[in-house]
Each structure stands twice: as structure tokens, then as C-alpha cells.
Amino acid sequence: MTILPYELNLSKTEFFYYLECPRKFRLHRLLNPVPSKSTFMSTIRATTNYFLRHYEKKSLQGILYHSFFESFHKQYWNRITEPEPPAELMNDQIKRLFWHYQQTKYFTSPDYWIPYRTEVRLMTEYQRGIIDCVELCDDKYGLRIIDYKARPSPQDRQELLFYATLMNAFQEDKEEDWIEYDILEVGCYYYLSGEERVYEITQEDLSSFSTFLQRIIDEISKENFSAKKSPCSDCKLKELCKLIPYE
């Protein structure tokens, strides 16, 4: 597999696939070519599209909840002070938890409650991704990136740094006027438990991650996609991997 310059662009998933197993990254890339910037930046898929593409049930549930989180403020901005969640949310624990999470944010800081941006699609020379939520920090002049996830993972902080680095690079390209603030905080909202974790990040954090990212891109450019001898039982590409001989 020859890597062309435009193929050095990584999504968050591809970045972590390479860290997990370069061969897994290679197989994923063969099946999923890098989209053009204009296509990636403008593509908005309806949730029905994911059903038609036969996504597995767990993934579909996550996509549907992300759609609910994205539209929440538009749908419930005028009801957020009500003492109880709307009736249509009462039978869904995840939606009910999100209501309480958002109500707490509203009562804590009503002027900063509505997100600055949601479902932000960004693509630079070496990165691309969709950021779930961007908020204005209520106690400092800057932005907070929030990622919606089902549960905590050991790689959460590194994933958030991937998004922060992407957003910083996009800001430096001056392609979007709205990115006029520095990213000062990153965090995750875990929708199965209703918990939020937020971390401050520094320029040193971002610089260190950017250096690491560049090292990975340099490794990919050398086209060494050897398999790591690690457990493959949970890999979605393991059957395909058996069919393609090692090089």
C-alpha cells in the first residue's frame, strides 16, 4: 500500500487504530479512503442513513443519543427551569440524566448555558474530526471542548487533545472566524452515568501532543504496517486481516 501525501490525514479513529496496530490502520484505510475537505466539511448524514448502512445496534444507539444531545437546547431551552423533566424523557434514563445535567449547567451559569457550537466538522492538512460540543468557559476567556461518550476510557484525555490540536490548527489557518478564542479546557460527558469530567489544558500539553502526532504521521509515511502481537479477539477487521498476507 503506497501512502500518498493526502492520505496522511488522520481521523481520531485512524490515529488510535495506528497506535493499536499499524496493520489495522492499513486495512481500515483501504476500506475507508480519506474524503476531500469539501466533502467532509459539508457532509451531514441523517440518522436514517446509519440504519441503511447497517451499523451495529450499539453504535446506532450512540448515534441517536448524540442527535438528541445536539438538538436538546433548541428543543428545551424554554422548559429548562421546570422542576421535572418533560414527560417524553421520563422513561429514558440517558435522556433524563442529560436533562438534569443541562439544568444544573443552566442554574450554575445561565449566560453560558447554550453551547457555542455543536457537531463541529473540521479538517486540516493532517487531521479531521467532528467535535460534539464547544462551549464558552464561564470563568475565563476561552473555549471548552466537550465529547459525549458512553463511559470513561483510559485514552479519553489523549482523544480530547487530538480534538484540541485539530481545532488549534484550524484556527491558525484562519478558515473560520468564530474560532477566535483559545481552547482552555477539554472534557467528557459520560451519558450512561450522567457524569462530566473537565480538564484544563496548557500550551505545553498541546505542543507535546502535536509533536507526538507528527511522529506518528512520519511513521505512517514510511509505510511500515506490521501487525502488533496483541490480542485480536475484539478487532472488527480480524477476519479480513487473515485473508491478506503479511508483507
N, C-alpha and C positions, 0 to 999 in steps of 0.2 A: 504494500500500500504506500503510494507516494503522497506525502503531505504537501499540498500547495499552500502558499502564503495565507490565503483567505481562510484555510481550514485550521489555522492556529487559533481561531476564535473559539472560546470555551463558554458553555453554559455552566451553571453551578453543578448540575448533574454530571456533566462530562468531566469537569475538574475533579470531582470526587471519585468518579469511575477510574480515572487515571491513577489517582493515589491508591485506590484499592487494588487495581490490576490493570496494567497498560494494555493487555490483550483484550480485556473487557471494554476498555475505551475504544480500541480499534474496531471491534465488532459493532459497538453502538454507532460509531461514526460512519461505518459502511452502510448501516441501515438508516441513518438519520443525517443526511448531508446538511451542512451549515446553510441556513437560509440567507437570502440577501438582506441587507439592512432595511431597505424599504418594505420588504415583505414582513420581516419580523416586527418592525416598529408599528405597522398598521394592522396586523392581523388581530382580530377579535373573534374568538370562537364562541358560539352559543353552547350552552351546556348540553343541548341535544346532540351536538356534534360528537361529543365524547362517548355518548351511548352508541352512536352509529359506528364509531371506531372500535367498539367492543373493549373498552377499558375494563379492568377487573373491578369487582364490586367495591372494594375498599378505596381504590383510587377515585371512583365515581362519587362516593360519599364525601370524600375530601373536597372534590371539585364543587359539589353542590353547596357545601358549607362555606367555602371560600366565596361563592357567589352571594350567599346570604350576608356574609360579613361585609362584602363590598357595597351592597345596596342598603345596609342597615340604617345609616344616618339619613339617607334620602327618604326612607320609608317611615322611620320612627322619631325623627327629630322633634316633632310636635307632641310626642307622648312620653318622652324620656323621664319626665318628672312624676309620672303616675306611680302610685305606691306598689302596684303589681305589674308584672309583665303582661302584655296583651294575651288574650285567650289562645290565639293561634300558636303561641310559643310555649305554652304551659306543658304540653305533652312531649316536648323535645328538650332533653336536658342540656344539650350543647347550645341550642339557641337561647334557652333560659339563662344559662351561665353567661353567655355573651351579653345578654341584656343587662344583667347585674354588673358585669364588668364595665360596660359602657355607661351605665347610670352612675357608678362610682366615679368614673373619669369626669362625667359631667358635673357632679356636685363638688368635686375637688377643684376643677378648673374649667368653668363653663366657657370661657373665652377661647380656650384651646381644644375644645372637645371634638369638633368636627375635623376630620383628617385634612391635611394639606393636599395630599394626592392619594389615590388608591390605584392598584393594579398598574403600576408604572412600568412600561416597557422601555428598556434602554439597551443600546448596542454600541460598543466602541470597537476599536481595532482588534482587541484581544478578549473581550468579554461581552456577554449578553445575558439578560435575565429579566424577570418580572418581579418587581418589588410589591409585596402585598399592600403595605400602608406606609405613608410618610407623614409624620406629624411635626408640628412646631413644638419645640421644647417650651414648657410653660415657665421655666425658671432661668432660662439662659437663651442667648441669641443664636439659635441654630436648629438643626433638624434631627429628628429621631426616626430611624427605620424600624418598623415592626414586621416580623414574619409570623404568619399564622401556621402553627404546627400542631399535630395531634398530641404529641408527647415530647418530653426532653430527649436530647441525643447528645453524646459526647462531642459531636462536631458542630454543635449549634453556633458557638462563638466564631468558629472559622467560616461557617456559612454566612454569618452576618457581616464579617469582614470582607468576604467576597462581594456582597452587595454594596457595602460602603465604598470599596475600592472602585467598583463599577460606576457608582454614582459620582464619585470624585472625578474620575477620568472623563465622564460625560460632561461634567461641569467645566472642566478645563478646556474641552472642545468648544464651549460656549454655544452649544446647539439648542439649549432650552433656557429661556430667560427666567423661568420660575425657580431653577436651581441656583439661587443667589445666596444661600446660606451654607455654612459648613455642616457636615454631619458630626454631631457631638455625642450622640447616643444611638445604640442599637439594642434591639430586644426581641423576645419571642412571646407570643400569646399562645398558650397551650390549651386548645379548646376542649379537650377531654376533661380537664380538671378546672378550667377557668382561671388558671394561674398566669401571671405575667412576670417575666424577668427582664430587667433592663440593665445595660452596662454602659458606662462611659467609655469612649474610645479617644485615643490621642493620635497626633500626627505620627508619633513613633510606631503605634500599632499599625497604622495604615501603611507606613513606609516599609515596615518589616514584612507585612503580608504581600505588598506589591513586589518586593524582592523575591519572595518565595514563589509567587505566581509566575514571575518572569523566568525563574529557574525551571519550572515545570514546562512552560512553553518552549524553552530551549531544548529540553529533553525530548518533547514531542517532535520538534523539528528534525531531530536526529533519527526518527523513525525506528526506534527500538521499542517494540511492543511485546516483549517477553512476558509470559504469564508468571504471576506470583504464586508461589506454592502455599496457598491459603485455602481454607475450606470454601468449597464452591456450591455447597448444597442449596444455598438461598439465592444463587445467581440466576437471573431470568434468562441469561444467554448461555447457560451451561450446555444445552443440547446442541446449539449451533456451534459452540466452541469445539465440541467433539468432532464435528464434520470438517472443520478447516484445519489442515495440518500446520504444525508449528514451522516457523521459518528460521 
